[in-house]
Amino acid sequence: MSRAMSFTIRILLVLFILVSVYAVMAFNFHLPFPLAMTPLNTLLGFSFALLHASQRNGWKR
């Protein structure tokens, strides 16, 4: 496992959590919710899942 990949996975996870929490809070507290956040959240989640799976299965970049 390379350090760059591990760092990237952690950053993607943190960003995914932050965007997800904001989406829930925006719904509950009637905050502005940009429509671009929906595909961004999906992209972050999928990217994290793909990199995490490749790391766990020992796939090479």
N, C-alpha and C positions, 0 to 999 in steps of 0.2 A: 504494500500500500504506500503510495507516495504521499508526501506531506501536502503537496499542492491539491491533490484530490481530496484528502481528508479536510483541508481547509475549505475547499469549495463546497463540499457536502454540508459542513457546519453552517456556512454562510447561507446556503439555499434553505436549510431547515429554519434558521432564524428568520429569514425574510418571509418564508411561507407562514410561520407562526404569527408574525407581526401583521401581515396582510389579512390573515384569517381572523385574528382578534379584532382588527379594525372593522372588518366587514360585519361581524356580529355586533360590535358596539355601535356602528353606524345605524344598523337596523333598529336596535333597542332604544337609542337616544336620539334618533332622527337627525343624524349628522349627514353632511353631504357625502354622497357615494358616487365617485366617478365610474362610469360604465367600463372603463378600461381595466378596472381592478379585477373583474371576473375572469377574463382570459389570462391576466397576469398571475392570479392565484392558481389557476389550472396549470399554467406553464411552470411555475415554481414547484408545485407539488409533483408534477410528472418528472421534471428534471431531477429533483431530489430522489424520487423513487428509483429512477433509472440508474443514477450514479451509485446510490446505495446498494442496489442489487448487483451492479457490476463489481463493486468492491467486495461484497460478500461472496460472490461466486468466483472471484479470482480472475475475472476477465481483464485483458490488457486494453489500454487505450489505443 
